[in-house]
Structure formats: C-alpha cells, structure tokens
C-alpha cells in the first residue's frame, strides 16, 4: 500500500509513539522508511548556526555537529533500526515544516507520520492548548499525501488494525479521505466504520433543529452514505454505518472509544477552500489531541 | 470571596450550610477538606447534576467512574493529584499572547506528570490537592515563577473535566511501554 514512508521526528520522547507506528507500518508494507530530523532554524540570514530543537542551544552546523546528531538518532532508534533495514536517516536544516514538506515532495513519499506536538511545556503544545503543534498543522495542511498523527502510545498499530473509523461531513475533502479509508481497510482487512455526526450545535437565526428536522437530516445522511460510500465498497462487506447527533468531535471520540478504534481517518479540513488556505479543522484538531489511537489527516486524494 | 468547602463525600458547604443551588456558587473560592480524592468530585457531580452541563465529557467520565471498584483505585506512580493554574506569556515571534490553563497532574518526587495514560481505575482514590499558579514566560530563555493562588468552583470543575476528556479509549492502545 505504501512504498515510501516519511517519519518526521524531533527525536524527543514525544515522537516515540510515532516512531513505533512508522517502523511497524514500513515493515508491514515492506516500504522504504525515511527518518527525517530537522536540525533547527538558522539563527539569522545565511548564518551557519542553528538553534537546536532538542536543547534550545545555538550550534554550529558543521560535520562534527551533524555526526553527533546522526549518532543520537541512531542511538534513539537503535532497537527499531536493528529490526528493519530499509531505513534511511536524514538530516535537514531549516524551518521544520518547510523541510518536511520539501523532503516529502522530493522523495515522493506516500505517507508522512508525525507526533502531534513536541513537548508539554512547548508554547505550541497540543496538550496544554487543545490545538495541535504548528509544525504538524502546517505539514497536514500542505502535504500532498495523507499525514498520520500519532499522539498516544499504540501497541497494536497497523500490524493488527481491526477497527477503522472513517468520519465524514460529506464535503469534497471528506470524499477524498474516504478513498484512503477504503483502500486501507481493504488492504488490511479491517472493519470499516463509516460515521457521520450531525452537528446539533449549529443554529440558524438562533433556532436549533427540531426532532423532525434531526430525523430528516439523519435520513438524508444515510442516503448520502449509501450513494457516496457504500456503493464504492462493492464486494467488501466488512463495514458498518452509524450516524449520531451532537457535537461532532465529542461524538467521533465517543464512537471511536466505543468501537475500540485503532485508526481514525478524517479529512484535514471540511470547508470548501483551497487546501493551501485551510486551517486544520477544529473538529480534527480536537479529535487528534484526545484520541487514544492514531488519526490520519487526508488533505488530498 | 466566600469559601466553599468540598467534603470527602462530595458535598459542598457554604458558611457551614449545605448548598442546594450549585450554579450560584460557581464563582466561590473552593477549599478542600482533608481526605478529598478524585472520587469526591464524582460524588459532587452526582449530588449536583447541573454541573455536568459544564463539559461535554463529564457524563461519559461519570459512567466510566461508576464502572470502577468502590475503593482502592490508586497508583503507586504518584503520591497525589494536583490541580494548578498555568499562566503562559509568549512575546516574539508573532503577536504577544497570554493564556491561562487549569490543569491536573500526577505528582511524584520527579515532578508533574500527565494523566492521559492512566485510567480512572488507578486514579479515583488518589489524594487531591489545589496547587499554585505557575507563571511561565517564553522567550530566548524560559523563565517561571510559582505563586500562591485560589481556585473558584468553576475552575476546579472545568480543570478536572478538561483532564478527563483525555481519558477513555482502547486499553490496548493506552498501554504504556
């Protein structure tokens, strides 16, 4: 399914969970795994010094520093590297999101795997702010391929996926995400849970939907799911459809927890704006930070 | 500010009288009696169901808590749980920003630790305390200052509810390595 996977890492403990998933996934797919670490942002202009992302100290980017970081990376992922040889360790200098996107485009990777944030005390920390890290947000927004965000320890990932939850709001972006969900479920042989949460929080002119409105919406959603998704599953019968009403991210999380989902697949954003201009949707943001399993953000087919 | 006292059994007292209307007391300062645990808050939520409307995840957390054992829900990883406030100021780059978060952490001799990898069945009977405010200034160097502070009932419930929203999910996926 995947031939080239990019694991973007700050090589901090916050990326350990993403590392496990990356190596599992690469092994399962016999894919080439690029482990990319961005050394840091050049301090000024054409300066040869960078602010090290791990230590926060200014470092001169010379052969010694590169060798030292490469050795650190090798030590950090020693166990995984011993298990899987088709791995390339890569270093880059620059703004992390830009360098990750540049590398992904250059190598034509099929999937990017990242943690949601770097550390708890980071001003961009996912946990303290309920929003995802700036690097992850930018990569998910601009990447040409799906981005798998791993925010929790996951012991079963990918090798043993059995329950995939695909969430849709019927936007074109969600339709793209469905293609990824369908092929993933079919290749792995996992159960595909197609889920829609009717947003009860949106009011029009201060009026909230009545019970009959809700039932009409749920019926219409069922019809859309049958037309857009179920019809494309053809012979694949290991699927289920559920439609709940409420606050979308809460319902998605509740549903995923009830189904003991291994993977949640969502569109990166839902509003009809170009992917380059779209912020990471607030629903997926909330799902990413609270989900017990990895979340795949798909911005393009 | 009038002090509300939260007892071990989850009841709230104002001037030594039990309160009935919890909404009108949300802005009152909270004091915890000795022996208050996370379970005391679940007793509070069932005694005053109105507070469940403050957070979308509280009802689910109450169901999870109800499924746990009646006692002995502790972990040796922490000495106690602490609710504290974090005030963060970020200057450059970008527009200066200040944010205040109310957080719950597990405390042991190595510091504060996140609770999301621990399930309710190992937290419910842990002693619970109200901590200080951590004032963090992010700049070239991060500086921090700890100050004494007080918490309103709303802040305590919201802080706990926030933390609980990260609970749940497959136990297999939540296993710590």
Interface residues (C-beta under 8 A of the other chain):
Chain A: X16 X20 X120 X121 X123 X127 X128 X129 X152 X153 X154 X155 X156 X157 X247 X250 X253 X254 X256 X257 X260 X261 X262 X289 X290 X291 X292 X293
Chain B: X56 X57 X60 X86 X88 X90 X99 X101 X103 X114 X116 X117 X136 X138 X142 X165 X166 X168 X169 X170 X172 X173 X174 X175 X176 X177
